[in-house]
Amino acid sequence: MTLAFLNLSWPVFANGLEFGGIYALMAVGIGLVFGVLRLVNFAYGQLIMAGGFALAYGSQWNLPNWLSILFSFGVVLVLSVAMDRLVFRPLRTHSPAVMLVATFAVAFVLQNIAQLAFGTFGKSAGALASLDAPWDFGGVEIKKIAVIAVATAAVCLVLLQLLLTRTSLGLHMRAASMDFRTAQLLGVRANRVILGAVVISALFAAISAVFLSVEVIQVTSTFGLSDTIFVLAGVVLGGLNRPIPATLGGFSIGFASGILGGTLPANQSQYLPTFLFAAVIVVLLVRPNGLFTRAGGGVVERV
Amino acid sequence: MSEAAPALALDGLSVRYGAVDAVRALSLEVGRGEVVGLIGPNGAGKSSTLHAIMGAAPVVGGDIRLEGRSLLGMRSERVARHGVALVPEGRRIFGELTVEENLRLGLAARRSRPSGDPFAHAYELFPILDEFRRRHAGALSGGQQQQLAIARALVSEPDVLLLDEPSLGLAPKIVDVVFEALAKIRDSGLAVLLVEQRAQRTVAFADRSYVLANGELRLTLAPKDAGDTDRLVAAYLS
């Protein structure tokens, strides 16, 4: 059975959904922090990289899978909070440009540390490799990881939506991302709201790292890097400041990348980014405010 | 911390932005159940005074005391949690949130756990908000948004309420609604510091009004002075 009208096979379609789910999580992770800090964190990919290396160590130490996943979550969480405390918090009152450059610096520092520590070939994180094998759905073979990634992403996004709409922390985070100063004047605790965003963002990075480690078993200093660049493009494509457009943007670019990855002939797969970014440029030319923002509802820089 | 300490006291407060003195050695007191008006021309330092109280403007001298305790050096969120609520200029409501969500934000600074409906009092004061509680605040009219901004401040159960030009841009009928609500708020025992452009109305309404010009206190007026336009004009132009 195929999706004949799209000339796609089900496994390729599932691959698109899988990357759509992973990239949607990453997009929300980046978008949440942008919302409260007005900061595009280019070092997000290095959080994922750190998660990947943690998984690799888990494999090396023969930890049970659940423990290496937990270890990976811990590493990403600690690194993310440290990044906020040591770099972003002291620079919080500076211009967005300063913060942006700082995240580049953090990204390169972490990447180079990884390169020095783990070498060019990195480490292997094979623990979850078995998830790359397919399940048989009535004759259609879908990779386990695709099903798990899509389901997990959906659950995470629903839980996040509940947190944002049903809890006071969520309400405070939404208010802070709309008008931080007024939120503070009302007694909303800035540090609590920022910590909330940083922690959720880190959790989503860690989850993405686990899934990506199934696709890319060899963890190197560039693990998660190209994914992050795609996601950043996707987030811009969707609209940065709103969780739902950011999610849709991340999903779209992930879906497109999964489909293209599955349909491009193997010897042309290095052109994947070219196709993706060409598509992003075209979309932005047509809809500069993003694909999923309402007219006039674009991102406005608030002081 | 004695019983005699006024709810809010400014003692020689000076605020400076870079080289510009916004407020110079301003002293005033607001007692419980009292409305104090702060009027004066644009740039007189009225809003800067309120921002300084909220910890959102650079204080270079003097002190700000709440029930005798200094608020100096506290960040806005802590000042709010100590019982000072600001109704900011331009209302600053969250248009994409519902009316009720805006009110829930007011709970952020509340010191005691609410028992029963925490918004009952606000809805009683402004019934229109009850009616529109599920609506997006951005869909409200200017006057309704102003009522929401005041209600949001009251939900935190503050001891001191600061209002920055609450009647700005409102139709006369709505201004009446706002002032009626302020009268009830005063009667409930709050200390209210009211910054306004409507000088005469403020002087007539407040227990006492200070005229600020160039960051300095120029004149103190009682309600009976509201008709004395000559003194007002002279103070504005001085």
Chai-1 contact restraints between the chains, C-beta under 6 A:
chainA,res_idxA,chainB,res_idxB,connection_type,confidence,min_distance_angstrom,max_distance_angstrom,comment,restraint_id
A,L171,B,R104,contact,1.0,0.0,6.0,A-B,restraint_1
A,A175,B,F94,contact,1.0,0.0,6.0,A-B,restraint_2
A,A175,B,L105,contact,1.0,0.0,6.0,A-B,restraint_3
A,M178,B,F94,contact,1.0,0.0,6.0,A-B,restraint_4
A,T182,B,R92,contact,1.0,0.0,6.0,A-B,restraint_5
A,Q184,B,S76,contact,1.0,0.0,6.0,A-B,restraint_6
A,Q184,B,E77,contact,1.0,0.0,6.0,A-B,restraint_7
A,L185,B,M54,contact,1.0,0.0,6.0,A-B,restraint_8
A,L185,B,S76,contact,1.0,0.0,6.0,A-B,restraint_9
A,L185,B,L86,contact,1.0,0.0,6.0,A-B,restraint_10
A,L186,B,L105,contact,1.0,0.0,6.0,A-B,restraint_11
A,L186,B,A108,contact,1.0,0.0,6.0,A-B,restraint_12
A,G187,B,E77,contact,1.0,0.0,6.0,A-B,restraint_13
A,G187,B,A80,contact,1.0,0.0,6.0,A-B,restraint_14
A,G187,B,R81,contact,1.0,0.0,6.0,A-B,restraint_15
A,G187,B,A108,contact,1.0,0.0,6.0,A-B,restraint_16
A,G187,B,A109,contact,1.0,0.0,6.0,A-B,restraint_17
A,V188,B,A108,contact,1.0,0.0,6.0,A-B,restraint_18
A,R189,B,E77,contact,1.0,0.0,6.0,A-B,restraint_19
